[in-house]
Amino acid sequence: MRVIEKTLGLILMLISCGFGNVALAQTGVSFQPPGQFLSRAALSLSDQFIFTPNDLDLQFFSLDTDLPWEWVPGSFEWVRVERKFLVPRARARIRVPKGTSARYFDTIFQSQDDSLEIPVILSGESGNLIRVGNKDPKQVRVRFKRVRPLAPGLVLDSNCSQTPIELSSLKLDHSWVYVSCQTVHPAQDSGYVMRVDLEIRWETESGVRTLRLNGVDSESADSVTHLVSFHHRSGSYRLEKGGDVVEIRVPVSERFHPLWVSLGIGPYSHQNVVRAFPTIYAGYYFSEGMKLASFSAFPIRAKPEVDTGLYLVSEQFRGIDERINFNLLLGAHVLSFHSGGKHYARMSAPQGIEIGFRDFLFRHQNFTFGGFFYPLISNRSYINSWIRFGNGNLFYEFNFINWQEPTDTGIFTGKSAGVSIGFPLFRAL
């Protein structure tokens, strides 16, 4: 019982510590385009595993200079900046006399022979300049040219996985576009409202700064980054830049309801008999990476064994290009069952882990596996493991549950395994 009390106490402590700073309660959300700081940030990043977003390569980029130069073969790569979007990077070799220096942001490069080799961010943003020469340095810019159709020409970042973006009138003959998504829930007197912010990086051959939104001109400080926000009344936005067009619509609900309840049901083999086996899921979001979750699973029969749990789900790690997340499940559960004509209610604290893969095989589809584990101690044990595929609107799950508890007449064992289909019932608050 002390373990259970400490576990529940820790949950309450984490909730109370984090509740004042969670995303749901934010009234002033900061989501500003990084402007010319994008290149500076991307240069400092080390290599990492990246899912290539499209077939962009070095053929699309050149340096605007009369100095002899070339891209270093095999140097093209993608880096992720601020966990929000991917940026292309490569190394340029510029032919210069020995002893010539160059400055790229805060780094000085000195030629030891007849060339300089400099890592370069492939973007036309303002401030992305190489200054070559000791006196009266030449300013070298990166130029984009669409040499062939891209697949795709407009890239949605993996953080847009759960954002219902609708694209139409797509015409990108002179551009490539990258979109990053963030859903925020500013608090108002009537509850949490819904807003989706799209950070759009639009590179054009002409380098034009002006973005036309529904016929109204708007300039960006760095010429490539633009911020567009959607709420439930926004409708469609027609964006035009450098002769290219894209129309974007993001259906957004008026309110965000942090409390949700879902139902999963399917055939299970329970105690070697096939029965309908529903599971009720409920949860409350404190932030994107933390929620309070509950479940109650039971076979449909007289005097069913009921397994009910309450857990804090906290994201501990996200990696592999933001596609994989590792969650810690901390809490306790109660088993209710009948044995020998007597009813038992036993509480224990099996702890759990969960690993999720975002956009697994298909966009908007997630693959998750995990489990709760309590080793065999004093004739008590508990295993509850699952594999789930789908999203919040519809998911498929395989579940295996095996536990045992001591009773007055011996050891009672519960064993269930089966598949179910899950769907939301309602959201509230």
Secondary structure, DSSP 4 states (H G I P E B T S, - for coil): -HHHHHHHHHHHHHHHHHGGG-GGG-SS------TTHHHHHHHTPPP------S---GGGEEEE-SS-EEEPTT--EEEEETTTEEEEEEEEEEE--TT-EEEETTEEEE-SSSEEEEEEE----TT-EEEESSSSPEEEEEEE---S--TTSEEE-GGGTTS--EEEEEE-SSEEEEEEEEEE--EETTEEE-EEEEEEEEEESS---EEEETTEEEE-SSSSEEEEEE-TT--EEEEEETTEEEEEE----SEE--EEEEEEEEEEEETTEEEEEEEEEEEEEEETTEEEEEEEE--SSSS--EEEEEEEEEEEEEETTTTEEEEEEEEEEEEEEEETTEEEEEEE--EEEEEEETT-SSTT-EEEEEEEEEEEETTEEEEEEEEEEE-SS-EEEEEEEEEEEEETTEEEEEEEEEEEEEEEEEEE-
